């Protein structure tokens, strides 16, 4: 366990929970919490913040229902 963790509450859509569950299973992670921490670490260290946050994305607009497993 690297670093002290605190419990927080987030509101996300059901499709994103499915995405985290798939990442957990596919990469043999200990939990969906770990999957989310991996994503946050990527954003913090390697992500291009302008590319990530500077563009509005809506995968639920129109006929789309959110994240879909390929």
N, C-alpha and C positions, 0 to 999 in steps of 0.2 A: 504494500500500500504506500504509494509515493504521495506525500503531502496529506495534510488533514482535510477530510471531506466534511461538508455540511449538507444537511438535507434541505432541499428547496422544492418548491412546487412550480410546475410549468403547465400551461395549457397548450396542447397540440392536438391536431386532428388525428383521427383513428388510423388513417393511412400512414402517418409518420411513425406511429407505434409499430405498425407492421414492418416498416422499413428498418427500424432499429432491431426488431426481433429477427429479421432476416440477417442483418449484419452480425448479430450475436451468434446465430447458428452457423452462418457461413465461415466466420473467422474464429469460432470456438471461444468466444469471449465469455467472461463470467456472468455478465448481466447486460440488460439493455442500458443500464446506467453507464457501464463501461463503454458501450458503443457510442453513446452521446458524448462522453468525455473525450473519446478519440476524435470525434468530429470537431469538438470545441478546441482541442489541442491543435488540430490541423489548421483551423481558422486563425488561431492565435500565432502560430509559428510560420506556416507556409502559405496561408491564404492571401490572396490579393484583396484587401478590404474594399477597395473601390469597385472591383469586379463583383464581389459578393454583395455588398450593401448599397452600392451606387446605382444598381439596376433593379427596377421593380419587376418581380416575378409573381405570377399567379398560376399555379398548376391546378387550381380548382375553378378557374373561370371557364365560361362557355360549357362545352360538353365534357370537359375533363373532370375526373373525380378525385384527382390527387395522384400521389405516388403509386405506380403500378410495377409489380415485379415483372422483370423480363423473362 
